[in-house]
Each structure stands twice: as C-alpha cells, then as structure tokens.
Amino acid sequence: MAPFELPRALTIQHVEDLMKQLDALPAEQDLALDGQAVELVDALGVQLLLALRKRQQQGGHGFTLQQPSEALREALNDLGLADALQH
C-alpha cells in the first residue's frame, strides 16, 4: 500500500477530518505516512501522530513517517519529540 499523504495543515482545525480518513484505512496492516506536504503543524497534530504510532504498535503493526517536511521536523524538535516518530 502506498503511504498515506498527510495534508498541508496538521492543526486542531483539521485533526478530526484527518482522523476519520485514517480510521477508514484497513486496520490490520502497517501504516506509512508521507509528511512532505505538511506546512502547518500544532501540538494536537503531533499528538495525533503519536497516538497513531501507539495504536499501530499495540496492534502489532508497523508505523513509519516518511519524508517529514521541515515544518513537521521543526514542530517535533520544538516539542522534544524529534526521535519519537522515527522509530
């Protein structure tokens, strides 16, 4: 399966819609997210990514964040989570 492309905005205004899209994906497989288009990120957007990683791990499935944009990398760094989504 091709990576799921994250939207331009990963913010509180968009997290609910994004979660609905992600919940519609098949649950019993690895999840790869493509973060290259992300331009706006807030703490709730990062929290969503962390929750997705946890859900995947608890289900015994892989989680990868591919090509995080500079904005996404900066948000992770600012929150002290630079390494959290890379493992």
Number of C-alpha atoms within 10 A of each C-alpha: 7 8 14 16 14 17 17 15 17 24 19 14 12 14 19 13 11 18 13 10 11 16 11 9 11 9 13 10 14 16 21 17 18 18 23 18 18 20 15 15 19 17 15 15 22 20 12 18 20 15 12 17 22 15 15 19 13 10 13 12 15 16 21 16 19 16 14 19 17 14 17 23 17 15 19 20 13 11 11 10 15 14 10 12 16 11 9
